[in-house]
Structure formats: structure tokens, C-alpha cells
Amino acid sequence: MNQQRANKTFTGRYGRSEGGFAGREQQARLRASEEMITAYHQREAELQEQMRSAQADISSISSNLVNMDSIQDYHPSESDGWLNPVSGPTSAGTWYYPGGGVHLGVDRAVSIGTPIYAPADGLVVWVANPVGSNSGYLGNWSGYPAGAGNDIAVLVNVKGTTYFVSFFHMSQEGMTVSVGQSVSQGQLLGLTGNAGNSSGPHCHIEIINLGSMSITEAAAQFSRTADFSWGCGWSSPATGCDSKGSTPCRERPETLIG
């Protein structure tokens, strides 16, 4: 009877596992994993600042970057509102992770292959898919900016304000747009993945408010700098629009896209 109890299967906080010592051992491993992720997130802003502050040689990423000669026929359009680009639950909001540590965008916890749609009419200014769709792990600094894995960035104009919107950790397969292409709100951009500095399948979304700058002006600046932070850096919520009071500044994506 005691042996039967020892081998009994149970379901608890950490899921279904074998009872007795095996179950306690599995719980301990999972707790240790959660603690490791929390500790990493608390240092992530510092690591990102170190890794991403070193800008790449523009010539080495020119094929991924908007070329002004290719958008001479671009005709700007304006959207009257935002579309949620990725449908799914939020696993981490903007400014801080649930367990602590600076987080400068919103994470949507969705399975690999979830569609990503254009949140507004705009212009694609960056496309890169150098790594595998499910190759992510914490401390993996592949992609550009460092840790992004596979990513797309678009410039959009909503109600007269220009924004830079980036999507990180995407799938290597399924990207449907190219650099310099005009996109319409709701148009498929690509698919979510688990690439770069990522602890599991999700999409990280960041939005920079560029104020009254036109999309063409913004594209020209980005083509020269390839700066995904637009001078806001990677380590502080103080660059948020509510705190900074001037543009460029970081928005909380969840307040715009839902």
C-alpha cells in the first residue's frame, strides 16, 4: 500500500508528475528554472544596453535596411486608429517584468506560427530572418538589434503622429513583406517564433513615438542610423513618453494596440 502511494500520480502547481521523491525533484527543477528566468530578467536591461549600444556597420546590414532610392514612389497614408497586430495573452507588460527587471515593450505569449499583422498603414523599413524559428534561449544575442533573432520594423502614421513599430523573435519562415514595401493596416507581415534572446515562443513589440516627423523623414534617418531605440537607449523607463515629455520617446504598446 505504501509503495502504491509513493508511485501515485498527482497534479499540482507545476503540472502532472509522479508522486513521492520524483515529484518533489521535478518541482524543485521547475522552481529553479523560474528563479533563473527572474534573475536574468532583472539583469536584462543592463545586458541589452551593453549589447545593443554597439551599432552595426551599416554596410553589413544594408540588405535588411530601407534604401531611400527604393521608396521614391512611396505615397504616405494615415490610419485613424490602431489594429492589434498579434492576438494573444500578455505575458509581460511594458517597463517591468512581473518578477522585476526593466522591459521596454510588451510580450504576447503565443505559439510559433501565430500571424502578425500591420497595426496601421505604413512603410517596411527593416526585415531580417537570419536564425531558426525555434532557436531562442536566454542570453542568445543573435539578430539585430542584439537578441532580436528574426524581426521586422515598420513606420506608421496614426492620426497625424508617426510611430516606429518593431516585432522581435519572429519565425524565420513566413515573412511576407520586403524592405521598402508599403503595407496596409491588417496586412500579414509574418509569423511569431522563438528566436534570439527568448525564453519561449512569444512576440515582443516595441513602439517609438516620433511625433510630427514624416514617414519619409523617419525612413531617411533610420537608413543612416539603424537605431531601433531612436536615441532612447535600452535600459530605462525614463525614456517613456509620459516621463520624457518630448519625442522620440517610448510608448507602452498595450495602451495603443490593446
Backbone bond lengths (Angstrom), bond angles and torsions (degrees), N, CA, C in turn:
res aa  C-N    CA-C-N  psi(-1)  N-CA   C-N-CA  omega(-1)  CA-C   N-CA-C  phi
1 M - - - 1.471 - - 1.527 111.68 -
2 N 1.378 116.21 -44.36 1.464 118.91 179.44 1.524 111.25 -63.55
3 Q 1.360 116.30 -38.33 1.450 119.71 178.55 1.517 110.75 -64.14
4 Q 1.357 116.52 -37.52 1.467 120.26 178.26 1.517 110.32 -64.18
5 R 1.344 116.29 -41.07 1.470 118.68 179.04 1.523 110.75 -64.62
6 A 1.326 115.39 -39.55 1.459 119.31 -178.36 1.507 112.41 -63.29
7 N 1.328 116.54 -31.34 1.452 121.12 -177.22 1.521 113.32 -94.57
8 K 1.330 117.19 0.63 1.463 120.85 -175.99 1.520 110.81 -66.56
9 T 1.352 116.26 136.91 1.457 121.73 178.20 1.515 109.94 -83.13
10 F 1.346 116.25 141.33 1.455 119.58 177.54 1.511 109.87 -136.34
11 T 1.331 115.73 162.03 1.455 121.85 176.27 1.520 108.58 -120.24
12 G 1.305 117.27 127.26 1.452 121.78 -179.10 1.505 111.22 -139.20
13 R 1.335 116.33 -156.85 1.460 121.24 -176.54 1.514 111.31 -57.35
14 Y 1.322 117.56 -37.93 1.449 121.17 -174.64 1.510 112.91 -96.37
15 G 1.340 116.94 17.30 1.461 120.19 173.75 1.509 112.36 94.75
16 R 1.316 115.68 -171.50 1.447 122.90 -175.36 1.522 110.09 -78.96
17 S 1.335 117.66 128.90 1.449 120.41 -179.78 1.512 109.56 -154.04
18 E 1.317 115.97 170.67 1.446 120.06 179.25 1.520 109.32 -77.01
19 G 1.341 116.64 144.24 1.446 122.09 -178.43 1.506 112.16 -71.59
20 G 1.367 115.90 179.17 1.447 121.35 177.88 1.509 113.11 67.89
21 F 1.338 115.06 -146.85 1.463 120.93 -174.79 1.524 112.20 -60.00
22 A 1.342 117.25 -41.43 1.469 120.17 -177.84 1.519 111.22 -60.67
23 G 1.352 116.54 -40.59 1.453 120.14 179.50 1.513 112.02 -66.35
24 R 1.339 116.36 -42.55 1.464 119.73 179.55 1.526 110.88 -65.48
25 E 1.344 115.91 -37.26 1.454 119.87 178.72 1.522 111.27 -64.37
26 Q 1.341 117.11 -41.27 1.456 120.38 179.16 1.525 110.77 -65.93
27 Q 1.339 116.64 -41.50 1.461 119.84 177.57 1.525 111.20 -60.50
28 A 1.327 116.06 -41.64 1.463 120.32 -179.67 1.522 110.84 -63.42
29 R 1.336 117.36 -40.93 1.459 120.86 179.19 1.511 110.90 -64.36
30 L 1.330 116.98 -42.54 1.454 120.50 -179.10 1.523 111.53 -67.89
31 R 1.345 116.66 -38.73 1.459 119.26 176.63 1.523 110.97 -63.27
32 A 1.338 115.42 -41.62 1.465 119.79 178.93 1.525 110.83 -62.70
33 S 1.343 116.41 -37.65 1.459 120.39 178.86 1.523 110.75 -65.82
34 E 1.341 116.65 -42.92 1.458 120.45 178.11 1.523 110.90 -62.41
35 E 1.320 116.85 -41.68 1.458 120.89 -179.90 1.528 111.15 -65.50
36 M 1.339 116.52 -37.27 1.462 120.58 178.74 1.526 110.46 -64.59
37 I 1.338 116.75 -43.62 1.460 120.74 179.75 1.526 110.57 -64.09
38 T 1.340 117.05 -42.66 1.465 120.81 178.53 1.521 111.02 -61.49
39 A 1.347 116.59 -44.96 1.468 120.50 179.50 1.522 110.94 -63.11
40 Y 1.327 116.47 -38.47 1.463 119.78 179.07 1.522 110.59 -65.13
41 H 1.336 116.62 -45.21 1.457 120.11 -179.38 1.530 111.65 -60.38
42 Q 1.335 116.95 -33.16 1.447 120.12 -179.83 1.529 111.81 -68.04
43 R 1.321 117.45 -22.02 1.467 122.18 178.91 1.529 112.29 -105.24
44 E 1.326 116.94 -4.63 1.452 119.91 -170.33 1.522 112.85 -62.29
45 A 1.339 118.43 -40.16 1.464 120.48 -179.22 1.516 110.92 -59.51
46 E 1.341 115.93 -42.67 1.465 120.21 178.61 1.525 110.49 -62.59
47 L 1.336 116.54 -43.98 1.458 120.52 -179.89 1.527 111.47 -65.44
48 Q 1.336 116.00 -42.41 1.463 119.61 179.96 1.518 111.00 -63.64
49 E 1.320 117.29 -40.96 1.457 120.42 179.63 1.529 109.85 -61.00
50 Q 1.333 116.40 -42.22 1.459 120.58 179.96 1.519 111.39 -65.63
51 M 1.341 116.72 -44.63 1.456 120.68 -174.67 1.523 112.30 -76.41
52 R 1.336 116.67 -40.05 1.460 119.99 -171.18 1.527 113.65 -89.99
53 S 1.337 117.12 -14.58 1.452 119.04 179.84 1.522 111.81 -69.87
54 A 1.331 116.26 -20.92 1.464 120.62 177.08 1.531 108.34 -84.98
55 Q 1.316 116.26 101.95 1.463 121.29 -178.59 1.532 110.43 -71.66
56 A 1.301 115.80 141.62 1.460 120.49 178.87 1.526 110.55 -72.76
57 D 1.311 115.04 156.11 1.457 120.98 172.09 1.531 107.14 -63.43
58 I 1.326 117.02 122.09 1.461 120.90 -175.71 1.529 111.51 -54.92
59 S 1.315 116.82 -36.51 1.467 119.04 -178.08 1.516 112.05 -64.35
60 S 1.332 117.62 -26.21 1.459 120.75 -177.84 1.526 112.66 -79.37
61 I 1.339 116.86 -15.88 1.471 120.33 -179.17 1.523 111.53 -122.19
62 S 1.316 117.25 14.04 1.464 120.68 -173.94 1.517 113.30 -60.69
63 S 1.325 117.56 -30.50 1.466 119.81 -178.92 1.524 112.33 -71.32
64 N 1.332 116.63 -18.78 1.467 121.55 179.45 1.524 112.49 -95.04
65 L 1.316 116.10 -11.05 1.463 123.05 -168.12 1.528 111.26 -106.59
66 V 1.319 115.44 145.20 1.459 120.14 -179.24 1.523 110.62 -59.41
67 N 1.315 115.65 137.91 1.461 123.17 176.87 1.526 107.54 -111.49
68 M 1.323 116.35 123.84 1.455 119.58 -174.00 1.526 112.59 -62.22
69 D 1.317 117.67 -28.45 1.467 119.92 178.60 1.524 111.48 -65.26
70 S 1.338 115.95 -25.78 1.466 119.77 -175.99 1.523 113.14 -84.78
71 I 1.334 117.58 -7.03 1.469 118.91 -177.22 1.523 112.01 -119.88
72 Q 1.311 116.12 23.40 1.464 119.06 179.94 1.523 112.37 -61.66
73 D 1.321 116.51 -27.39 1.465 120.68 -179.68 1.523 112.52 -95.92
74 Y 1.327 117.08 10.38 1.470 120.25 -179.40 1.525 110.64 -67.99
75 H 1.316 115.82 131.63 1.466 121.81 179.11 1.529 108.00 -115.25
76 P 1.324 117.44 106.63 1.467 120.62 -176.49 1.521 112.32 -59.49
77 S 1.319 114.79 144.86 1.464 120.88 173.47 1.514 108.19 -135.79
78 E 1.310 115.53 159.00 1.461 121.53 -174.77 1.518 110.01 -121.88
79 S 1.336 116.95 137.45 1.459 121.78 175.92 1.522 109.15 -99.21
80 D 1.327 116.41 150.21 1.460 119.27 -178.63 1.525 112.62 -96.20
81 G 1.320 116.72 9.16 1.459 121.13 178.23 1.517 110.55 -178.82
82 W 1.332 116.25 177.70 1.459 122.45 -177.43 1.528 111.61 -101.18
83 L 1.313 115.46 150.50 1.464 122.76 170.64 1.524 107.23 -113.93
84 N 1.327 116.90 135.04 1.463 120.59 175.74 1.533 108.45 -66.71
85 P 1.353 118.23 115.98 1.466 119.63 -173.24 1.516 115.13 -78.23
86 V 1.345 117.03 -22.91 1.470 120.86 -177.51 1.523 108.89 -135.72
87 S 1.315 116.81 116.01 1.462 120.73 -179.43 1.531 109.63 -85.76
88 G 1.319 115.94 122.00 1.453 120.20 179.84 1.511 110.84 163.81
89 P 1.332 117.22 167.34 1.461 121.13 -178.58 1.525 112.52 -70.66
90 T 1.318 115.40 153.39 1.461 121.62 176.48 1.518 109.42 -89.45
91 S 1.331 116.73 122.96 1.467 120.69 179.00 1.519 111.96 -96.79
92 A 1.340 117.40 -22.33 1.463 121.43 176.10 1.518 108.31 -152.95
93 G 1.322 116.22 127.59 1.454 120.66 -179.73 1.523 112.05 -88.92
94 T 1.324 115.62 179.52 1.460 121.57 -176.71 1.522 111.78 -78.68
95 W 1.304 114.63 143.89 1.468 130.81 178.14 1.518 112.25 94.32
96 Y 1.358 119.01 -47.41 1.466 118.77 -179.01 1.526 111.46 -144.22
97 Y 1.332 115.28 144.63 1.461 121.07 170.75 1.530 109.12 -70.12
98 P 1.341 117.77 156.36 1.473 119.85 178.15 1.525 113.22 -56.16
99 G 1.357 117.16 -34.29 1.451 120.44 -178.89 1.517 114.08 -94.63
100 G 1.343 117.35 8.20 1.455 121.52 -178.06 1.511 111.50 104.02
101 G 1.299 116.78 156.69 1.456 122.25 -177.80 1.519 110.87 104.64
102 V 1.329 116.55 137.49 1.463 122.12 -177.22 1.523 111.00 -67.84
103 H 1.328 115.81 137.89 1.465 122.85 -179.79 1.518 107.23 -141.06
104 L 1.332 117.35 116.02 1.462 121.33 -168.40 1.524 114.67 -98.56
105 G 1.303 116.50 20.98 1.459 120.68 176.05 1.515 109.40 -158.14
106 V 1.317 116.17 -169.18 1.459 120.77 178.37 1.521 109.28 -113.85
107 D 1.327 116.73 140.03 1.460 122.74 177.96 1.514 109.84 -105.98
108 R 1.324 115.84 127.24 1.454 121.23 174.53 1.538 108.08 -105.51
109 A 1.318 115.84 115.43 1.464 122.18 -176.70 1.521 109.49 -81.54
110 V 1.315 115.96 96.43 1.466 121.58 -177.42 1.529 109.07 -135.39
111 S 1.296 115.91 156.74 1.461 120.64 -178.66 1.529 110.79 -71.46
112 I 1.320 115.70 156.75 1.459 121.40 177.20 1.525 109.66 -58.08
113 G 1.315 115.96 133.41 1.457 120.71 179.20 1.518 114.74 97.74
114 T 1.353 117.44 5.14 1.461 120.72 176.74 1.533 109.17 -73.13
115 P 1.339 118.41 134.36 1.472 120.65 -177.26 1.528 113.02 -64.49
116 I 1.331 114.82 144.85 1.459 122.75 172.34 1.524 107.16 -117.89
117 Y 1.325 117.00 123.59 1.457 121.76 -176.26 1.531 110.85 -110.99
118 A 1.320 115.85 153.73 1.469 120.65 176.82 1.528 108.96 -63.72
119 P 1.343 118.31 126.00 1.466 120.41 -177.64 1.524 113.42 -74.94
120 A 1.335 116.40 -15.11 1.471 122.09 179.25 1.527 107.96 -165.75
121 D 1.324 116.30 169.66 1.466 119.71 174.08 1.524 109.27 -62.19
122 G 1.325 116.21 142.75 1.456 116.57 -179.85 1.510 114.91 -179.25
123 L 1.329 114.69 -158.31 1.454 123.02 -173.90 1.526 109.21 -131.71
124 V 1.330 117.04 130.57 1.464 121.59 177.59 1.527 108.36 -79.52
125 V 1.348 116.51 124.29 1.475 119.92 -177.20 1.527 112.63 -116.81
126 W 1.322 117.37 -4.61 1.470 120.68 178.95 1.522 109.94 -156.98
127 V 1.324 116.60 132.78 1.463 123.13 172.97 1.517 107.79 -142.80
128 A 1.337 117.13 126.68 1.461 120.78 177.59 1.525 109.81 -150.33
129 N 1.322 115.83 132.36 1.469 120.33 177.81 1.533 110.80 -139.63
130 P 1.340 117.34 65.72 1.459 120.80 -173.62 1.520 116.21 -83.03
131 V 1.340 118.78 -14.03 1.470 119.77 -171.46 1.525 111.12 -128.84
132 G 1.324 115.70 167.43 1.455 121.79 -177.79 1.514 113.60 -62.84
133 S 1.309 116.10 152.20 1.466 121.89 -175.88 1.524 112.89 -64.49
134 N 1.320 117.21 -30.80 1.463 121.60 -176.19 1.528 110.32 -123.56
135 S 1.328 115.51 45.15 1.468 121.04 -175.49 1.527 113.17 -107.17
136 G 1.326 117.55 9.86 1.450 120.84 -173.61 1.514 114.86 -78.19
137 Y 1.320 115.42 151.28 1.466 123.37 170.81 1.532 107.45 -163.95
138 L 1.326 116.39 158.47 1.453 120.35 -179.20 1.524 110.04 -64.35
139 G 1.321 115.92 130.55 1.449 121.22 -177.27 1.516 113.67 89.93
140 N 1.317 117.39 6.87 1.467 122.14 176.83 1.539 107.29 -89.40
141 W 1.341 116.49 108.26 1.461 120.37 -174.82 1.519 112.34 -99.23
142 S 1.326 117.08 27.92 1.459 120.28 177.76 1.522 110.52 -69.70
143 G 1.341 114.93 154.91 1.457 120.47 179.08 1.516 112.02 90.48
144 Y 1.335 114.75 178.64 1.465 122.01 177.08 1.519 108.52 -139.76
145 P 1.374 117.29 130.72 1.449 125.81 -4.93 1.527 111.44 -62.13
146 A 1.332 117.06 162.79 1.457 122.12 -171.86 1.522 111.58 -49.96
147 G 1.326 116.05 125.71 1.451 121.77 178.04 1.509 115.04 94.59
148 A 1.331 117.35 -7.82 1.471 120.19 -177.41 1.523 112.16 -72.45
149 G 1.329 117.27 -22.43 1.463 119.58 -175.74 1.510 110.12 68.99
150 N 1.315 116.96 -116.59 1.471 123.29 174.90 1.522 108.16 -101.47
151 D 1.341 117.44 134.68 1.459 118.61 -174.02 1.522 112.78 -153.32
152 I 1.317 113.12 160.01 1.467 122.87 176.90 1.528 107.71 -134.40
153 A 1.333 116.34 144.10 1.464 121.09 174.59 1.525 109.41 -132.41
154 V 1.328 115.24 139.57 1.462 120.79 179.63 1.530 109.70 -131.66
155 L 1.314 116.04 148.66 1.458 122.68 169.70 1.517 107.68 -100.38
156 V 1.329 117.10 130.17 1.459 120.85 179.84 1.526 109.34 -131.78
157 N 1.315 115.65 158.47 1.456 121.10 174.82 1.521 108.30 -123.05
158 V 1.330 115.71 120.79 1.465 121.60 179.91 1.527 108.53 -123.65
159 K 1.307 115.72 116.63 1.463 122.74 178.75 1.526 112.23 53.86
160 G 1.339 115.43 39.30 1.453 120.18 174.53 1.515 115.92 89.59
161 T 1.329 117.37 -3.52 1.460 121.27 178.43 1.526 109.40 -109.90
162 T 1.320 116.29 137.11 1.464 121.20 179.87 1.528 109.67 -94.74
163 Y 1.339 115.59 138.13 1.460 122.27 -179.39 1.527 110.08 -131.59
164 F 1.325 114.95 148.14 1.459 122.87 172.49 1.528 106.98 -105.80
165 V 1.327 116.97 119.35 1.462 121.69 -175.84 1.524 108.95 -118.80
166 S 1.328 116.80 125.81 1.459 120.59 -179.56 1.523 111.04 -123.05
167 F 1.328 114.56 146.72 1.466 123.16 -179.55 1.526 108.06 -124.19
168 F 1.339 117.65 120.71 1.461 122.34 -176.68 1.535 111.38 -109.13
169 H 1.343 114.97 163.84 1.472 125.00 173.35 1.529 112.29 65.99
170 M 1.314 116.93 33.17 1.457 121.75 -175.36 1.534 112.39 -77.10
171 S 1.319 114.53 171.20 1.460 121.72 174.01 1.527 109.68 -73.72
172 Q 1.320 116.14 143.29 1.461 119.89 176.69 1.519 111.02 -68.18
173 E 1.330 115.32 -33.81 1.459 120.09 178.95 1.533 110.15 -92.41
174 G 1.311 115.74 156.10 1.459 120.47 170.85 1.506 116.32 90.23
175 M 1.335 118.86 6.18 1.457 119.17 174.84 1.524 109.07 -71.78
176 T 1.305 116.52 124.91 1.467 121.15 -170.09 1.519 113.63 -108.37
177 V 1.337 117.36 0.39 1.466 120.24 -177.70 1.530 109.54 -124.50
178 S 1.323 114.95 164.38 1.465 120.79 179.18 1.527 109.35 -127.83
179 V 1.315 115.99 162.10 1.461 121.60 -179.63 1.529 110.58 -62.62
180 G 1.324 116.09 134.82 1.461 121.53 -179.68 1.518 113.98 88.95
181 Q 1.322 116.92 -0.84 1.467 121.03 -178.04 1.526 110.83 -85.25
182 S 1.318 116.65 139.48 1.459 121.84 171.35 1.526 108.87 -78.51
183 V 1.329 116.48 141.99 1.463 120.24 177.62 1.521 109.49 -128.78
184 S 1.312 114.78 152.74 1.460 121.59 177.44 1.525 109.27 -105.75
185 Q 1.306 115.53 150.27 1.457 120.47 178.73 1.528 110.08 -53.54
186 G 1.329 116.41 130.34 1.458 121.56 -179.84 1.513 114.23 90.02
187 Q 1.323 118.02 -4.14 1.469 121.62 179.10 1.525 109.64 -73.92
188 L 1.328 116.89 139.17 1.456 121.82 179.63 1.531 110.10 -67.43
189 L 1.336 115.87 128.31 1.460 121.82 177.33 1.527 111.79 -99.16
190 G 1.311 116.01 -41.85 1.464 121.56 -177.28 1.516 109.77 175.45
191 L 1.340 115.73 -159.79 1.457 121.77 -174.86 1.526 110.40 -127.15
192 T 1.312 115.84 152.26 1.465 120.49 177.89 1.520 110.28 -73.89
193 G 1.336 115.10 160.50 1.455 120.29 -179.75 1.513 111.71 -150.05
194 N 1.311 114.97 -153.72 1.461 122.89 177.36 1.524 106.33 -147.45
195 A 1.330 116.11 71.72 1.459 121.73 -173.30 1.526 110.50 -124.84
196 G 1.329 116.25 152.01 1.449 120.61 178.42 1.515 112.36 76.79
197 N 1.328 116.28 -146.23 1.467 122.73 -176.76 1.528 108.89 -79.52
198 S 1.312 115.52 82.32 1.465 121.25 -170.79 1.523 110.16 -143.05
199 S 1.331 115.89 136.95 1.463 120.50 -179.73 1.528 112.41 -94.42
200 G 1.331 117.69 -0.79 1.452 121.90 179.60 1.513 110.38 170.93
201 P 1.332 118.07 170.55 1.469 120.90 -177.91 1.529 111.93 -58.19
202 H 1.328 115.60 125.39 1.463 121.19 176.15 1.522 108.52 -172.81
203 C 1.326 116.16 172.77 1.466 121.87 173.57 1.519 108.43 -124.07
204 H 1.317 116.07 125.14 1.464 122.55 176.90 1.529 107.84 -97.59
205 I 1.322 116.88 127.04 1.461 122.31 -176.09 1.528 109.27 -121.18
206 E 1.326 116.41 130.55 1.456 121.63 174.96 1.535 109.37 -124.49
207 I 1.327 115.82 145.86 1.469 121.09 178.49 1.525 109.43 -132.88
208 I 1.332 115.95 124.49 1.463 122.72 176.01 1.526 108.41 -108.22
209 N 1.321 116.55 127.58 1.459 122.65 177.42 1.532 108.47 -85.01
210 L 1.332 116.57 120.31 1.468 122.06 -178.50 1.524 112.44 -104.13
211 G 1.320 116.57 6.84 1.456 120.67 175.33 1.520 113.24 65.63
212 S 1.328 116.28 -132.42 1.465 121.85 -173.92 1.530 113.25 -86.77
213 M 1.313 117.55 0.40 1.464 120.38 178.25 1.527 109.19 -58.55
214 S 1.328 117.62 135.46 1.461 120.03 178.13 1.527 109.69 -74.74
215 I 1.317 115.83 160.90 1.462 119.69 178.48 1.526 110.61 -62.00
216 T 1.316 117.37 -39.35 1.462 120.12 178.99 1.520 111.45 -64.45
217 E 1.322 117.43 -42.78 1.468 121.31 177.25 1.527 110.98 -63.22
218 A 1.332 115.65 -42.37 1.459 120.14 179.93 1.521 111.02 -65.52
219 A 1.334 116.50 -40.71 1.469 120.44 178.77 1.526 110.70 -62.28
220 A 1.319 116.46 -40.33 1.466 120.71 179.26 1.531 110.83 -63.29
221 Q 1.327 116.34 -42.42 1.470 119.59 179.15 1.523 111.00 -66.31
222 F 1.327 116.48 -44.30 1.465 119.89 -178.75 1.526 111.25 -65.01
223 S 1.321 116.87 -34.93 1.463 119.97 179.68 1.529 111.46 -65.61
224 R 1.339 116.72 -24.59 1.471 121.09 178.67 1.518 112.50 -87.17
225 T 1.343 116.72 -33.00 1.465 120.20 -170.17 1.523 114.55 -109.07
226 A 1.338 117.50 -31.23 1.477 122.73 -173.56 1.530 110.73 52.15
227 D 1.326 116.34 33.52 1.465 121.27 -178.30 1.527 109.86 -93.02
228 F 1.316 116.39 103.55 1.462 121.36 -179.31 1.524 112.25 -68.67
229 S 1.326 117.83 -18.21 1.467 120.12 -179.73 1.529 112.48 -93.89
230 W 1.333 117.83 -10.56 1.461 123.36 -179.81 1.530 111.69 52.68
231 G 1.336 114.66 41.77 1.454 120.02 177.44 1.515 114.54 82.30
232 C 1.332 117.44 0.54 1.466 120.97 -178.10 1.526 113.03 -86.59
233 G 1.330 117.15 -10.70 1.455 119.70 -179.00 1.513 112.38 73.53
234 W 1.347 114.62 -171.48 1.466 120.29 -173.28 1.527 113.45 -130.22
235 S 1.318 118.36 12.64 1.462 117.83 -169.68 1.520 116.23 -124.52
236 S 1.345 118.66 -4.67 1.462 117.49 -171.15 1.527 113.63 -141.05
237 P 1.349 117.32 133.06 1.463 121.31 172.12 1.522 112.99 -67.01
238 A 1.344 117.05 -10.47 1.467 120.61 -179.57 1.516 111.81 -64.80
239 T 1.346 117.38 -13.79 1.462 120.61 176.83 1.529 111.44 -86.96
240 G 1.333 117.06 5.59 1.453 120.90 175.72 1.511 111.50 -68.30
241 C 1.318 116.88 149.63 1.466 120.90 -176.19 1.522 112.31 -60.44
242 D 1.348 117.94 -33.80 1.461 120.71 179.53 1.516 111.77 -67.02
243 S 1.342 116.20 -28.99 1.461 120.40 -177.93 1.518 112.44 -94.58
244 K 1.320 116.49 -42.51 1.456 120.95 -172.48 1.523 112.61 -73.79
245 G 1.322 115.96 -42.80 1.457 119.38 176.88 1.509 115.55 79.54
246 S 1.330 118.05 4.58 1.456 121.09 177.13 1.526 108.36 -149.59
247 T 1.314 116.52 161.77 1.459 120.83 179.76 1.533 110.30 -103.39
248 P 1.333 116.64 153.15 1.464 128.55 -0.49 1.533 111.64 -69.31
249 C 1.321 115.87 148.77 1.459 121.77 177.79 1.523 108.69 -152.61
250 R 1.314 115.28 159.64 1.460 120.46 -178.93 1.531 111.02 -87.21
251 E 1.324 115.26 134.31 1.455 122.22 173.72 1.527 109.80 -96.68
252 R 1.314 116.35 158.03 1.466 121.13 167.91 1.528 105.94 -85.96
253 P 1.327 118.94 106.28 1.462 120.87 -175.59 1.517 113.47 -52.37
254 E 1.347 117.24 -37.22 1.462 119.90 -175.58 1.519 112.83 -65.59
255 T 1.351 117.86 -20.05 1.470 119.51 176.79 1.528 111.54 -80.99
256 L 1.339 116.69 -17.37 1.460 120.61 -179.49 1.528 112.05 -101.36
257 I 1.330 116.06 -46.43 1.470 119.83 -174.58 1.524 113.37 -97.06
258 G 1.331 117.09 -7.44 1.453 120.35 178.67 1.506 113.23 92.01
